């Protein structure tokens, strides 16, 4: 999963770990408290929860925000996880993203692999950048490195060639 999809991926594996064999979270949203603090609480709250399903702002329902923030659920990790973040991400601020990489490294080092890219071209979209004329990947060093790590990670943990079907 990527960005908010990365958040959904993390929440899915933390809540239902036996459903999955391995997962990747690319530049994931990880801490709604941090995100709302950095991004204008009211505007972001409307974007995250337009129908008020969470039940208000963080100070009004903190337990629900914790439940919906992967950072607070790291201890539930039971499967291999790969997370890539960037220092120059303008969407998922580094201060938010680094919290999950630090927590994974400290509390789940045997299951989690993390990589912090210093300042790749594109920041939040560093692994998604394409030539607008041909729609082919730009193949920056960071983009190639990230995708090589993802495919190697899945190859190692899923081992599709061993499945007899």
TARA-V111959 format. One record per residue. N is the residue number from 1. RES is the residue in one small letter. PSI is psi in whole degrees, 0 to 359 (NA if undefined). OMEGA is omega in whole degrees, 0 to 359 (NA if undefined). D_FIRST is the distance of its C-alpha to the first C-alpha in Angstrom with 1 decimal. Layout:
{{N,RES,PSI,OMEGA,D_FIRST} {N,RES,PSI,OMEGA,D_FIRST}}
//
This chain:
{{1,x,149,183,0.0} {2,x,131,178,3.8} {3,x,244,177,6.8} {4,x,329,174,7.5} {5,x,328,174,4.3} {6,x,321,176,3.9} {7,x,315,179,7.3} {8,x,319,177,7.1} {9,x,310,181,5.5} {10,x,314,179,8.3} {11,x,322,180,10.7} {12,x,314,182,10.5} {13,x,333,177,11.3} {14,x,329,181,13.8} {15,x,324,183,15.5} {16,x,64,188,15.7} {17,x,331,183,15.4} {18,x,353,178,17.7} {19,x,340,188,15.5} {20,x,156,176,13.2} {21,x,329,181,14.5} {22,x,161,181,11.8} {23,x,156,176,8.2} {24,x,132,174,6.3} {25,x,113,180,5.1} {26,x,126,182,6.1} {27,x,54,187,8.7} {28,x,147,167,7.6} {29,x,131,187,10.3} {30,x,342,185,12.2} {31,x,102,184,15.8} {32,x,330,176,17.0} {33,x,309,181,20.5} {34,x,315,182,19.9} {35,x,313,181,17.9} {36,x,326,179,20.8} {37,x,324,182,23.4} {38,x,336,194,22.3} {39,x,21,181,21.5} {40,x,99,188,24.4} {41,x,308,185,24.2} {42,x,315,181,25.6} {43,x,314,180,23.6} {44,x,322,179,20.2} {45,x,319,178,21.3} {46,x,323,180,22.2} {47,x,316,183,18.8} {48,x,322,188,16.9} {49,x,66,185,19.6} {50,x,337,181,21.8} {51,x,12,178,23.6} {52,x,41,178,24.2} {53,x,334,180,22.5} {54,x,333,178,22.0} {55,x,35,176,25.7} {56,x,189,181,26.3} {57,x,168,183,25.6} {58,x,320,181,24.6} {59,x,343,180,28.2} {60,x,336,182,28.9} {61,x,61,186,26.4} {62,x,325,181,25.0} {63,x,323,179,24.2} {64,x,323,177,21.8} {65,x,322,175,20.0} {66,x,316,181,19.9} {67,x,328,182,18.6} {68,x,8,179,15.7} {69,x,112,182,15.0} {70,x,325,181,13.0} {71,x,321,184,15.6} {72,x,2,183,18.3} {73,x,12,183,16.9} {74,x,324,182,16.5} {75,x,346,179,19.6} {76,x,359,181,18.1} {77,x,127,179,16.0} {78,x,355,182,17.5} {79,x,162,178,15.3} {80,x,136,182,14.3} {81,x,136,175,11.4} {82,x,130,179,10.6} {83,x,129,175,9.8} {84,x,134,176,10.8} {85,x,169,178,12.5} {86,x,150,178,15.4} {87,x,337,184,18.8} {88,x,27,179,19.2} {89,x,125,179,16.2} {90,x,356,177,17.9} {91,x,296,175,15.2} {92,x,97,185,13.9} {93,x,145,180,17.2} {94,x,321,181,17.8} {95,x,327,176,19.9} {96,x,311,186,17.0} {97,x,320,184,14.4} {98,x,337,178,17.2} {99,x,319,182,18.0} {100,x,323,179,15.1} {101,x,319,178,15.7} {102,x,317,180,19.4} {103,x,318,179,19.0} {104,x,317,180,17.1} {105,x,322,182,19.7} {106,x,318,190,22.5} {107,x,342,181,21.7} {108,x,48,185,19.5} {109,x,334,179,20.6} {110,x,345,182,21.0} {111,x,335,187,17.5} {112,x,136,170,15.3} {113,x,132,179,15.1} {114,x,152,177,14.5} {115,x,129,176,15.4} {116,x,117,177,16.6} {117,x,132,190,17.4} {118,x,295,179,20.7} {119,x,64,184,20.8} {120,x,152,175,19.1} {121,x,126,178,20.0} {122,x,342,179,17.7} {123,x,250,183,16.4} {124,x,328,183,13.1} {125,x,20,187,12.8} {126,x,327,182,14.3} {127,x,358,183,12.1} {128,x,357,187,12.2} {129,x,133,178,16.0} {130,x,157,172,18.2} {131,x,125,185,22.0} {132,x,338,179,22.7} {133,x,320,186,25.6} {134,x,348,183,24.2} {135,x,26,174,20.4} {136,x,151,179,20.2} {137,x,146,179,18.1} {138,x,339,178,20.2} {139,x,45,172,19.9} {140,x,159,179,20.5} {141,x,319,181,21.0} {142,x,321,178,17.8} {143,x,313,178,15.7} {144,x,315,180,17.5} {145,x,313,181,17.3} {146,x,310,181,13.5} {147,x,323,176,13.0} {148,x,319,178,16.0} {149,x,319,180,14.7} {150,x,309,182,11.4} {151,x,321,177,13.8} {152,x,317,178,16.3} {153,x,310,180,14.2} {154,x,320,178,13.3} {155,x,316,182,16.9} {156,x,315,187,18.3} {157,x,334,180,16.6} {158,x,331,179,16.4} {159,x,61,184,19.6} {160,x,333,180,19.5} {161,x,346,178,23.0} {162,x,350,182,24.5} {163,x,116,182,23.6} {164,x,347,182,26.9} {165,x,NA,NA,25.6}}
//
